[in-house]
Amino acid sequence: MNIEEFSEYCLSLPDVTEATPFEKFSRGKYTILVFYVNSHMFCYL
């Protein structure tokens, strides 16, 4: 499973949203994608 497939899977679950709340802390080319269920973080990618 690659990143895109995993992201699609997470977003297919009920009440899931995604965001990048830690962008201001990233210094490189990578950012942390976070998935939420009802405003609670459940997965970091």
PyMOL Python script that loads the backbone (N, CA, C, O; Angstrom):
from pymol import cmd

cmd.read_pdbstr("""\
ATOM      1  N   MET A   1       0.858  -1.174   0.000  1.00  0.00           N
ATOM      2  CA  MET A   1       0.000   0.000   0.000  1.00  0.00           C
ATOM      3  C   MET A   1       0.898   1.230   0.000  1.00  0.00           C
ATOM      4  O   MET A   1       1.839   1.313   0.789  1.00  0.00           O
ATOM      5  N   ASN A   2       0.614   2.178  -0.876  1.00  0.00           N
ATOM      6  CA  ASN A   2       1.401   3.409  -0.900  1.00  0.00           C
ATOM      7  C   ASN A   2       0.670   4.518  -0.150  1.00  0.00           C
ATOM      8  O   ASN A   2      -0.418   4.302   0.384  1.00  0.00           O
ATOM      9  N   ILE A   3       1.265   5.692  -0.114  1.00  0.00           N
ATOM     10  CA  ILE A   3       0.719   6.797   0.672  1.00  0.00           C
ATOM     11  C   ILE A   3      -0.651   7.230   0.162  1.00  0.00           C
ATOM     12  O   ILE A   3      -1.555   7.498   0.954  1.00  0.00           O
ATOM     13  N   GLU A   4      -0.807   7.298  -1.156  1.00  0.00           N
ATOM     14  CA  GLU A   4      -2.086   7.720  -1.721  1.00  0.00           C
ATOM     15  C   GLU A   4      -3.199   6.734  -1.386  1.00  0.00           C
ATOM     16  O   GLU A   4      -4.309   7.147  -1.049  1.00  0.00           O
ATOM     17  N   GLU A   5      -2.919   5.449  -1.476  1.00  0.00           N
ATOM     18  CA  GLU A   5      -3.916   4.435  -1.150  1.00  0.00           C
ATOM     19  C   GLU A   5      -4.286   4.489   0.327  1.00  0.00           C
ATOM     20  O   GLU A   5      -5.457   4.355   0.683  1.00  0.00           O
ATOM     21  N   PHE A   6      -3.288   4.687   1.186  1.00  0.00           N
ATOM     22  CA  PHE A   6      -3.560   4.776   2.612  1.00  0.00           C
ATOM     23  C   PHE A   6      -4.407   6.002   2.933  1.00  0.00           C
ATOM     24  O   PHE A   6      -5.329   5.933   3.746  1.00  0.00           O
ATOM     25  N   SER A   7      -4.094   7.114   2.295  1.00  0.00           N
ATOM     26  CA  SER A   7      -4.872   8.338   2.497  1.00  0.00           C
ATOM     27  C   SER A   7      -6.311   8.147   2.042  1.00  0.00           C
ATOM     28  O   SER A   7      -7.240   8.556   2.737  1.00  0.00           O
ATOM     29  N   GLU A   8      -6.504   7.529   0.882  1.00  0.00           N
ATOM     30  CA  GLU A   8      -7.855   7.252   0.391  1.00  0.00           C
ATOM     31  C   GLU A   8      -8.615   6.347   1.355  1.00  0.00           C
ATOM     32  O   GLU A   8      -9.802   6.552   1.606  1.00  0.00           O
ATOM     33  N   TYR A   9      -7.927   5.350   1.889  1.00  0.00           N
ATOM     34  CA  TYR A   9      -8.574   4.446   2.848  1.00  0.00           C
ATOM     35  C   TYR A   9      -9.026   5.211   4.095  1.00  0.00           C
ATOM     36  O   TYR A   9     -10.166   5.068   4.536  1.00  0.00           O
ATOM     37  N   CYS A  10      -8.137   6.015   4.654  1.00  0.00           N
ATOM     38  CA  CYS A  10      -8.498   6.769   5.864  1.00  0.00           C
ATOM     39  C   CYS A  10      -9.680   7.693   5.603  1.00  0.00           C
ATOM     40  O   CYS A  10     -10.585   7.796   6.431  1.00  0.00           O
ATOM     41  N   LEU A  11      -9.676   8.364   4.454  1.00  0.00           N
ATOM     42  CA  LEU A  11     -10.759   9.289   4.140  1.00  0.00           C
ATOM     43  C   LEU A  11     -12.069   8.571   3.818  1.00  0.00           C
ATOM     44  O   LEU A  11     -13.133   9.191   3.829  1.00  0.00           O
ATOM     45  N   SER A  12     -12.001   7.287   3.534  1.00  0.00           N
ATOM     46  CA  SER A  12     -13.232   6.536   3.269  1.00  0.00           C
ATOM     47  C   SER A  12     -13.968   6.149   4.550  1.00  0.00           C
ATOM     48  O   SER A  12     -15.133   5.754   4.503  1.00  0.00           O
ATOM     49  N   LEU A  13     -13.298   6.260   5.681  1.00  0.00           N
ATOM     50  CA  LEU A  13     -13.929   5.954   6.963  1.00  0.00           C
ATOM     51  C   LEU A  13     -14.888   7.081   7.338  1.00  0.00           C
ATOM     52  O   LEU A  13     -14.681   8.222   6.923  1.00  0.00           O
ATOM     53  N   PRO A  14     -15.929   6.787   8.112  1.00  0.00           N
ATOM     54  CA  PRO A  14     -16.913   7.822   8.455  1.00  0.00           C
ATOM     55  C   PRO A  14     -16.327   8.924   9.339  1.00  0.00           C
ATOM     56  O   PRO A  14     -15.550   8.657  10.255  1.00  0.00           O
ATOM     57  N   ASP A  15     -16.709  10.149   9.051  1.00  0.00           N
ATOM     58  CA  ASP A  15     -16.361  11.337   9.836  1.00  0.00           C
ATOM     59  C   ASP A  15     -14.864  11.628   9.881  1.00  0.00           C
ATOM     60  O   ASP A  15     -14.394  12.210  10.859  1.00  0.00           O
ATOM     61  N   VAL A  16     -14.111  11.254   8.879  1.00  0.00           N
ATOM     62  CA  VAL A  16     -12.670  11.488   8.852  1.00  0.00           C
ATOM     63  C   VAL A  16     -12.357  12.722   8.020  1.00  0.00           C
ATOM     64  O   VAL A  16     -12.893  12.905   6.926  1.00  0.00           O
ATOM     65  N   THR A  17     -11.482  13.562   8.556  1.00  0.00           N
ATOM     66  CA  THR A  17     -10.965  14.712   7.827  1.00  0.00           C
ATOM     67  C   THR A  17      -9.447  14.679   7.915  1.00  0.00           C
ATOM     68  O   THR A  17      -8.884  13.947   8.729  1.00  0.00           O
ATOM     69  N   GLU A  18      -8.782  15.477   7.072  1.00  0.00           N
ATOM     70  CA  GLU A  18      -7.325  15.533   7.104  1.00  0.00           C
ATOM     71  C   GLU A  18      -6.870  16.974   7.190  1.00  0.00           C
ATOM     72  O   GLU A  18      -7.568  17.889   6.753  1.00  0.00           O
ATOM     73  N   ALA A  19      -5.690  17.165   7.758  1.00  0.00           N
ATOM     74  CA  ALA A  19      -5.113  18.501   7.882  1.00  0.00           C
ATOM     75  C   ALA A  19      -3.613  18.373   8.086  1.00  0.00           C
ATOM     76  O   ALA A  19      -3.095  17.282   8.325  1.00  0.00           O
ATOM     77  N   THR A  20      -2.928  19.499   7.987  1.00  0.00           N
ATOM     78  CA  THR A  20      -1.486  19.549   8.255  1.00  0.00           C
ATOM     79  C   THR A  20      -1.240  20.593   9.351  1.00  0.00           C
ATOM     80  O   THR A  20      -0.808  21.709   9.064  1.00  0.00           O
ATOM     81  N   PRO A  21      -1.516  20.229  10.595  1.00  0.00           N
ATOM     82  CA  PRO A  21      -1.431  21.204  11.687  1.00  0.00           C
ATOM     83  C   PRO A  21      -0.014  21.561  12.107  1.00  0.00           C
ATOM     84  O   PRO A  21       0.169  22.519  12.858  1.00  0.00           O
ATOM     85  N   PHE A  22       0.988  20.833  11.654  1.00  0.00           N
ATOM     86  CA  PHE A  22       2.358  21.064  12.099  1.00  0.00           C
ATOM     87  C   PHE A  22       3.230  21.701  11.027  1.00  0.00           C
ATOM     88  O   PHE A  22       4.454  21.596  11.100  1.00  0.00           O
ATOM     89  N   GLU A  23       2.639  22.360  10.033  1.00  0.00           N
ATOM     90  CA  GLU A  23       3.410  22.946   8.942  1.00  0.00           C
ATOM     91  C   GLU A  23       4.430  23.971   9.419  1.00  0.00           C
ATOM     92  O   GLU A  23       5.530  24.044   8.872  1.00  0.00           O
ATOM     93  N   LYS A  24       4.088  24.753  10.419  1.00  0.00           N
ATOM     94  CA  LYS A  24       5.014  25.793  10.859  1.00  0.00           C
ATOM     95  C   LYS A  24       6.249  25.215  11.551  1.00  0.00           C
ATOM     96  O   LYS A  24       7.233  25.928  11.744  1.00  0.00           O
ATOM     97  N   PHE A  25       6.211  23.923  11.930  1.00  0.00           N
ATOM     98  CA  PHE A  25       7.350  23.292  12.573  1.00  0.00           C
ATOM     99  C   PHE A  25       8.238  22.528  11.602  1.00  0.00           C
ATOM    100  O   PHE A  25       9.353  22.152  11.962  1.00  0.00           O
ATOM    101  N   SER A  26       7.769  22.287  10.371  1.00  0.00           N
ATOM    102  CA  SER A  26       8.563  21.508   9.424  1.00  0.00           C
ATOM    103  C   SER A  26       9.633  22.392   8.798  1.00  0.00           C
ATOM    104  O   SER A  26       9.354  23.505   8.352  1.00  0.00           O
ATOM    105  N   ARG A  27      10.839  21.889   8.771  1.00  0.00           N
ATOM    106  CA  ARG A  27      11.955  22.657   8.218  1.00  0.00           C
ATOM    107  C   ARG A  27      12.445  22.081   6.904  1.00  0.00           C
ATOM    108  O   ARG A  27      13.220  22.727   6.199  1.00  0.00           O
ATOM    109  N   GLY A  28      12.021  20.909   6.572  1.00  0.00           N
ATOM    110  CA  GLY A  28      12.474  20.269   5.353  1.00  0.00           C
ATOM    111  C   GLY A  28      11.378  20.206   4.318  1.00  0.00           C
ATOM    112  O   GLY A  28      10.446  21.010   4.315  1.00  0.00           O
ATOM    113  N   LYS A  29      11.509  19.247   3.454  1.00  0.00           N
ATOM    114  CA  LYS A  29      10.526  19.085   2.396  1.00  0.00           C
ATOM    115  C   LYS A  29       9.337  18.239   2.815  1.00  0.00           C
ATOM    116  O   LYS A  29       8.405  18.055   2.032  1.00  0.00           O
ATOM    117  N   TYR A  30       9.352  17.719   4.041  1.00  0.00           N
ATOM    118  CA  TYR A  30       8.295  16.832   4.505  1.00  0.00           C
ATOM    119  C   TYR A  30       7.352  17.563   5.443  1.00  0.00           C
ATOM    120  O   TYR A  30       7.777  18.394   6.246  1.00  0.00           O
ATOM    121  N   THR A  31       6.085  17.252   5.336  1.00  0.00           N
ATOM    122  CA  THR A  31       5.093  17.752   6.279  1.00  0.00           C
ATOM    123  C   THR A  31       4.364  16.553   6.870  1.00  0.00           C
ATOM    124  O   THR A  31       4.387  15.458   6.309  1.00  0.00           O
ATOM    125  N   ILE A  32       3.731  16.769   7.987  1.00  0.00           N
ATOM    126  CA  ILE A  32       3.005  15.694   8.660  1.00  0.00           C
ATOM    127  C   ILE A  32       1.526  15.857   8.353  1.00  0.00           C
ATOM    128  O   ILE A  32       0.917  16.874   8.685  1.00  0.00           O
ATOM    129  N   LEU A  33       0.964  14.852   7.723  1.00  0.00           N
ATOM    130  CA  LEU A  33      -0.458  14.828   7.424  1.00  0.00           C
ATOM    131  C   LEU A  33      -1.160  14.099   8.565  1.00  0.00           C
ATOM    132  O   LEU A  33      -0.757  13.002   8.952  1.00  0.00           O
ATOM    133  N   VAL A  34      -2.202  14.712   9.094  1.00  0.00           N
ATOM    134  CA  VAL A  34      -2.918  14.151  10.243  1.00  0.00           C
ATOM    135  C   VAL A  34      -4.370  13.898   9.851  1.00  0.00           C
ATOM    136  O   VAL A  34      -5.015  14.739   9.226  1.00  0.00           O
ATOM    137  N   PHE A  35      -4.865  12.737  10.225  1.00  0.00           N
ATOM    138  CA  PHE A  35      -6.260  12.391   9.995  1.00  0.00           C
ATOM    139  C   PHE A  35      -7.005  12.485  11.319  1.00  0.00           C
ATOM    140  O   PHE A  35      -6.505  12.068  12.364  1.00  0.00           O
ATOM    141  N   TYR A  36      -8.213  13.043  11.251  1.00  0.00           N
ATOM    142  CA  TYR A  36      -9.033  13.270  12.439  1.00  0.00           C
ATOM    143  C   TYR A  36     -10.361  12.533  12.327  1.00  0.00           C
ATOM    144  O   TYR A  36     -10.923  12.402  11.240  1.00  0.00           O
ATOM    145  N   VAL A  37     -10.847  12.058  13.454  1.00  0.00           N
ATOM    146  CA  VAL A  37     -12.214  11.552  13.563  1.00  0.00           C
ATOM    147  C   VAL A  37     -12.882  12.380  14.644  1.00  0.00           C
ATOM    148  O   VAL A  37     -12.469  12.361  15.803  1.00  0.00           O
ATOM    149  N   ASN A  38     -13.914  13.106  14.254  1.00  0.00           N
ATOM    150  CA  ASN A  38     -14.631  13.971  15.197  1.00  0.00           C
ATOM    151  C   ASN A  38     -13.683  14.867  15.989  1.00  0.00           C
ATOM    152  O   ASN A  38     -13.790  14.960  17.212  1.00  0.00           O
ATOM    153  N   SER A  39     -12.768  15.516  15.301  1.00  0.00           N
ATOM    154  CA  SER A  39     -11.803  16.470  15.871  1.00  0.00           C
ATOM    155  C   SER A  39     -10.753  15.830  16.772  1.00  0.00           C
ATOM    156  O   SER A  39     -10.091  16.540  17.529  1.00  0.00           O
ATOM    157  N   HIS A  40     -10.580  14.511  16.712  1.00  0.00           N
ATOM    158  CA  HIS A  40      -9.558  13.814  17.478  1.00  0.00           C
ATOM    159  C   HIS A  40      -8.561  13.177  16.515  1.00  0.00           C
ATOM    160  O   HIS A  40      -8.952  12.465  15.590  1.00  0.00           O
ATOM    161  N   MET A  41      -7.286  13.432  16.733  1.00  0.00           N
ATOM    162  CA  MET A  41      -6.261  12.871  15.868  1.00  0.00           C
ATOM    163  C   MET A  41      -6.211  11.345  16.030  1.00  0.00           C
ATOM    164  O   MET A  41      -6.233  10.833  17.149  1.00  0.00           O
ATOM    165  N   PHE A  42      -6.145  10.633  14.912  1.00  0.00           N
ATOM    166  CA  PHE A  42      -6.024   9.185  15.019  1.00  0.00           C
ATOM    167  C   PHE A  42      -4.921   8.613  14.164  1.00  0.00           C
ATOM    168  O   PHE A  42      -4.588   7.438  14.315  1.00  0.00           O
ATOM    169  N   CYS A  43      -4.333   9.399  13.263  1.00  0.00           N
ATOM    170  CA  CYS A  43      -3.279   8.856  12.416  1.00  0.00           C
ATOM    171  C   CYS A  43      -2.383   9.991  11.921  1.00  0.00           C
ATOM    172  O   CYS A  43      -2.870  11.027  11.471  1.00  0.00           O
ATOM    173  N   TYR A  44      -1.071   9.783  12.010  1.00  0.00           N
ATOM    174  CA  TYR A  44      -0.082  10.719  11.487  1.00  0.00           C
ATOM    175  C   TYR A  44       0.612  10.053  10.303  1.00  0.00           C
ATOM    176  O   TYR A  44       0.957   8.872  10.351  1.00  0.00           O
ATOM    177  N   LEU A  45       0.810  10.826   9.251  1.00  0.00           N
ATOM    178  CA  LEU A  45       1.457  10.272   8.068  1.00  0.00           C
ATOM    179  C   LEU A  45       2.489  11.246   7.556  1.00  0.00           C
ATOM    180  O   LEU A  45       3.155  10.972   6.557  1.00  0.00           O
TER     181      LEU A  45
END
""", "prot")
cmd.dss("prot")
cmd.show_as("cartoon", "prot")
cmd.util.cbc("prot")
cmd.orient("prot")
